[in-house]
Amino acid sequence: MRNLFILLLSALLSAPCYVLSAQELTDNSQREIVFRSVNVIPMDRERVIENQTVVVKNGRIMAMGDEGKVKFTKEAFVVNAKGKYLTPGWAEIHAHVPPIDDIEPMKEVLMLYLANGITTIRGMLGHTRHLELRSKINNGTILGPHFYTTGPSFSGQTVKTAERGAEMVREQKAAGYDYLKLHPGLTKETFPAIAKTAKEVGIPFVGHVSFNVGVWRAIEAKYSTIDHLDGFIEAITPGIDTLVEQETGLFGSWIGDRADASLIPKLMAGLRDNRIRVVPTQALAERWLSPLPAEEYLNDPEMKYMKPETIKGWVNAKNTYTSNPNFSKVKAEKLIQIRRKLIYECQKNGVEILLGSDAPQNFNVPGFSIHHEMRYMVDAGLTPYETLRAGTVNVASYLNKTDSGVIKPGNVSDLVLLTGNPLKDINQTKTIEGVMMGTKWLSKDFIEKELKKLEKK
C-alpha cells in the first residue's frame, strides 16, 4: 500500500506545465448557445427525447423543446447537433491533481478531464494550493471542472496519535477543505478520534478503509464514501481475524479466491442502511490487479499523454504484482470476478454507486480512465443507464446539487455532445463532439487542438 501511494505521487508530480491563452478563456455567458436537432438523454429516467432544441445562457439551460418550436436570438451561437446525443456531464469522484506548490501543472490534468466530458471532479490527495485552484475555477480564472477537494492524507504516517488525528481534522475544516481523505495505516485508536471530531465539526471523511479498522467500523462511523471497495473482500472472507494485513494483499488481492459470496447480503444491508456511498474504481483493479500483463495496456491511444517515466513506473508496479509469490492467474481472475459481483450487488441492493476510476494511476490516464470505468461497470452487470446515473444523478444527489445531473430548463449547463447513443452502447461515451462547461463551449476542434499540445514526445 505504501508503494501505491509513492507511485501515485510520482505520477502526479510528473505532470508538465500547461497554460491556456486569454482568448481560449473567453466567457460566453452573455450569448445564447443553441444545440439544434439534438437527441437529448435527460437522465431523469431511461429515455431519449429526439430532435430537440436546447438553449443555454449564463451557465443554465434556458429552454428545451421540439425542433422549430423553441425561440432564440439571431446572435446565438448555434451548434448543429442533428443526429447527435446530448447528456449531462459526468463526474470523476476519485480524481487526482498534482499535490504541489506550483498551480500551473494542475491545468493539464484539468484539461484531460474536460476533454473526456468530465465536468465535476473530487480531488483525493489534497494540498493547500488546491484551495486556490478551486477558487480560481469557481471565478473563471482557470478553466476546469467543478472541483471538490480533500485535504492532505490521514494515514499511519501522518497520524501517530488520536490527539493528532483530532487536531488535523480541525485544521482541515478551518482551512476550508470539502472532505478528509483517509489512507491506510489508521488504527483502532486513531480512527475513532478522527471520525468523532469530523462529526463534531461537520466535515465528511472518504477513501480507504484501514485493515485494523475494518469495514464494519467504517460503516458504523458513517464514511461519506468508501472507495476502491476497500475492506469489502476482507469483510466476506471467513477467518479474516486470523490473518495479518500482509497476508491479504492490496484490496484483498491475495484472498479474493477465499471470499464467501453468501456473506455479501449482510455487507450490502450495512452499507445501504447507513447510506454509505461506494466508489468502486474498478478500472484500477481491472488494469492493475487482473491476470493480464502490462503489455495489454501499453498500446492504448491515451498513453501518449503520459510521460515515458510514468508509464515505466506503471509497468514496474504491474510486474511487481504479477511476480509476487502470492500471485496466480486463477487468484487474480477470481478477485476481479468477486469485485464485479460486489459492484452488481451494490446496484441491486440500493447501495448508491458513484463514478470514479483513480487517475493518474496504473494504466489509468486522467479523463480517459472514466470511460474504462463505465465499461467495467457494464461488464459487472449494470445497464448503461445505471452506469451513467453513477456519474450524473447519483453524484448530484451526493453533492446535494438539485440543479445538476439532469438536462432540464433551469439546471446547470454542464453537458456532453456525443456522436452515438451510450444507452445502447456504453462505449459511445468516447465519441465526444464537444463539452459544455458552464458558460463555455469546448468544440471537438478545440478539444483536439488542446489534446495535441498535451502529447508527450
N, C-alpha and C positions, 0 to 999 in steps of 0.2 A: 504494500500500500504506500509506503514511503517512496518507492520508486515511481509509482503512478503520479504522485504529487510533483516530484522532481521533473519527470518527463513533461507534464503539463506546463509547469512553469517555464521550462526551456522553450517549448513551442510558442508560448505567449510572448516571451521576451524577444523572439527572433523576428517578429513582425516588423517590416520596414516602414519608413515614413510614407505617409500618403496625404496629399493636400488637394482640396477642391478649390477651384477658382471662384472668384466672387460671382462671375456670370452664372456658373453652374448652381449657385445657391439662390438664384432669383426666385422670389416668392410670388406665387400666382394666386394669392388669397383674394385679390380684388377682381379676378377674372373667372368666369364660369369655365369649367372643363366638362365636356359632354361626351359620354360614351353612347354611340348610336348603334341601333340594331343588334344589341348585345344580348346574349343569353345569361341571365342572372341566376347564380346559385346563392340564394339569400341566407341559407343555413338556419332558418327558423324551423324548418323541417326538411326532409329529404325530397327535394324537388328542383326543377329548373323552370324559370319563368322566361319564356322565349321572346325574342325580338323586342327588347326593351330600350328605352332611352333613359339614361341615368345622368342627372345634372349635379355637379359638385361645385361648391364655392365655400371659401372661408374654412376649409377643413371639414366640411359637413356635406352629407348627401342632402341636397335641397329638394330634389324631386325624382320620381321614378314612375314610369308608366309605359303603355304601349307605344311603339314607334309611330311618330306622326301626331301624337296626342299630347306631347309634353312641350311646352314653350321654353325657349332660351334666347338670349340676346344674340344679335348678329356679330358681336365682338367675341363671342365664346370661342374657346379652343376646342375643336371637335376631333375626337378620336373615332375613326372608322373601325368599329368593332364587330362588323357583320360576321356572324357565324362563330364568334369567339365567346369565351365564358368569363364572367366576372365573379370573383369570390372575395370574401373578406381576407385581409392579410393574415398571415399565420404568425404564431409565436414560437420562439425558441426559448423555453423556460429553464433550460440548463445550458446557458451560453457562457462564453468567456471573452473578456477583452484583456489586453496586456496590463498586468498589475505593476505599473512602473510610474516614475515621476513625469516622464515626457508624454504629453497628451496626444502628440501628433501620430505616433504609430497605432494608436487606437482606431484611427479613422479608416484604415484599410479593412479591419475586421468588420466595422460597421457597414462598409460598402458591400462586402461579401454577403452579409446578412440581407441587406436591402435588395441586392441583385437577385436573390433567391426568393423574394416575396415575403420575407420575414419583417414584420412591422412592429413587433414587440419582442424585447429580449429581457431576460433576467440574468444579470452577471453573477457568477458563482465563485469568484475569487477576488474579493474586494480590495480596494486601495483608496487612499484619500483623494487621489485625483479623479476617481470615478464620480465623486460627488460634484466636482466641477464639470465633468463630462456630461452628467445628467442635466445639470443646469443649462449648459450650452446647447444641448439637443432640444430642451424644452423651449428655449427662447429663439431657436432657429439659427444660432451662430454656427452650429455644426449639424450637418445632415446625417441623420441616423434614425434607427427605430426608437420607439418609446423604450426608455431604459430604466429598469429597476435594478438596484444593486445591493448585494450583500456586503458586509464588512469583511475585514481580514479574518482569516481562518481561526476557528476554535478547534484545537487538536491536542493530542498528547504532548506536543512540543511547545505550544503556546499557553496551555492551561495546566499548570502543575498542582494547583490547589483549588479548593472550592471557592475560597475568598477571591482569588484572581479571576476565576470564571465569572463570578457575580460582578466584579469590577469592570471586566471587559464588556459585559452586557450593557451596563450603564454608560460606559464610554461610547459605545457604538450607537446607542439610542440617542444620546446627546449630540453626536456628530451628524445624525440625520440619515443613516443607512436605512434601507427598507426592510432588510432581513438579516438574520445572523446565519452564517454558513458554518455548519458543523462537519468536521473531518474526523477520521479515525483517531483512536487513542484516548478518548474520554473514558472516564471510569464511573463506578457506582457512587463515588463521592463528588466528582466534579460536575457530572452531567445534571444531577438534581438541582445543584446550585444555579447552573445556567438556566435550566428550564423554569425554575421558580422565579428567578429575577426577571427573566424575559416576560413572564406572565404579569408580573407586578408593574413593569414599566410599559408594557404594551408593544412588544416587537416580536414578530414571528421568527421561528428558527426552522431551518431547512437543511437538506443534504443527506450526508452519510449517517448510518447507524453504527456506532462503535460496537465491537464484538462484546466487550464487557458490559455494555448497556443492554443490548438485545432489542429485538423489535417490539416485544411486549411492553417494556418500559417506555420505548419510544412512542407507542400508541397511547399508553396511559398518560404520557406527558403532553400529548396532542401536538406532535410535529405538524407544521403547516404543510410541508410536503416531505415525503421520503423519496429520495432519488436513487436511481440505479437498481431498484428492487433490493436495496441493501438490507441484509438481515433476513430476507424472506426465505432463502434456501435454508438457512440455519434454523428458522422457526418451524420448518416442516421436516426436519431431519431427526429421526429417533436417536437418542443417545448423544445429542449435541452437548449435554452437560459434562460429558466425559472427554471432550476434545478441547484442545487449546487452539488459539487463533491461527497459528502457523499450519495446523493440520487441515484447516477448512479452505484456505486459499481466497483470493480476491473474489468478492461477491459469491462465496461458496463454490468456487470453481473446482475444488478437489473433492467435493462431497455431493455434487449435483446428482450423481447416479444413486445416491442413498436417500434422496428426498422421497417422502411418502405423500402422494397426492391426496390421500384420504384426509390429511390434516389441513388441506387448503381451505375448506369452508370455514373453519374456526378463525383462520387468519383473515379471510375476507370479511367476516362479521365484525371483527375487531376494527379493521380499517374503516368499514362503512359506518358503523355505529358511532365512531369518533370523528367522522368527517375528515379523515386523513387523505389528502390527495397524493397521487403516485405519479412520478416522472420516471418512466422505465429506462430511458437511454439505452434502448435495445441495440441501436446501431453500434454502441461501444462494445457490447458483448458479442454481437454477430461478427464484427470485423476484427476484434482482438482475441476474444476467448473461444472462438469457434475452432474446429479442426482444420480449417482451410489455411494454407500457407500464406505468408506475406505477399508473395508474388501475385496472388489472386487480385490484389487491390492496386498494385503499382501502376497499372496502365489506365486507371480511371482518369478521365479527362481533367477532373478538378485538381489532380495532384500538381498541375503546373502552377498553381497559386501558392504552393508551399516551398520553402527553401529546401535545397537538397539535404542540408544537415538535419532539418526537421524530419524529413522522410526517412533518413538513415536511422534516426533515433527511434522512429516508429517500427522500422524493420527489426532493429535490435530488441525492442521490447517484445515484439511478436515471437522472435526466435528464442528469447529467454523463456517465454511462457511455454512454447512447444518443446523445449529441451529440458524442462524441469522433470525430474524423476516421477513426479505425481501425475504428469500429463499422459493422457492416452486419447486417441481419436474417439474412442467409444464414450469415454467420460465427457469429453468436450461436447459431443453431439447430444448427449443426454442433458447436459447443462443448458444448451440452447433450447431444447425441446421443453424442459420444465419451466424455463423462463417464459417461453411463448405461452404455455398453459396458464401461468400466473397472470400474464397480461390479459388473456382471454377471460379468465375468471374474474378479474377486476371489472372488466366491462360488463360481464354477465350479471355480476352481483351488486352493481350500483356503486362501485368504488370509482370515483372520478379520476380519469387519466388526463394528465397534462402533457403536451407535446414538448419533448426535449431530447437532445441527442449527445450533448457534451463534446464541444469542439472549441479550439483545435486539440484533438486527442486522437489516439491511434487510428490512422486512416480516415478520420472524420475531419473534413475541411469545413471551416465555418460556412454556414448557409447551405452548402451542398448536402451536408450530412442530414439535414432535416428531411430531405426527400428520401434518403435511405431509411430514416427512422419511420416515415409514413409507410413505406413499402413493407418493412419488417412488421409493423403493427397489423397490416392486412394479412401478412403471412401467418401471424399469430391467431387469426380468426376474426378480426374486426372487419366490418364493412368499410369501404372507402368513406362513407358518410360519417360513421362513428369515428374514424381516424381523423377526418377533417375537423370534427367537433372538438377533438382534443386540443387542436391548435387555434380554435376560434371561440366558440360558445363557452367551452369549459374554462378557458383562460379568462374570458371576460367575467364570468361568474366568480372565479377565484380572485381576481383583482377588484371585484365589485365595481366594474365599469359597465353600467347599464346601457351606455350608448355605444357599445362596441360588440364585435363578434358576429353581428348580423347586418346584412345590407337592407336598410330601410331609411326613408326620409327622417332626418334628424340625427342619425348616427354619424360617427366619425367616418371620414373618407379614407380609411386605410384599406386599400384594395389591390387585388392582383388580377391582371388580364391574362387569360390562358388561351392557347390555340385549341386544346381539346378538353373534353369533359372528364374531370377527375372522379366524378361519381361512378363512372363506368370503368375507368382505368386509373388507378392512383398514380401511375407513372406520368400522367398528364400534368401533374403539378410542376414538372420540369419545363413545360412548354410555355415559358413566360414571354408575353408580348409587351409587358410594361407593368410598373408598380406605381400606385398612387399612395404617397406617404403624406397624409395630411393635406397640405396645400400644394404639394409638389408632385408633378407628373414625371416619372422616370421612364422614358420610352425605351423600346428594345435597342434602338441605335445608341442611345445614351448609355445604357447598361453595358452593351458590348464594348463600347469605347472605354468605359471605366474599367471593365474587367481586363481588357488588353493591357492597360497600364500596370495591372497587378500581377501579370505573369512573371515568373522567375526565370532568369536565363540559365 
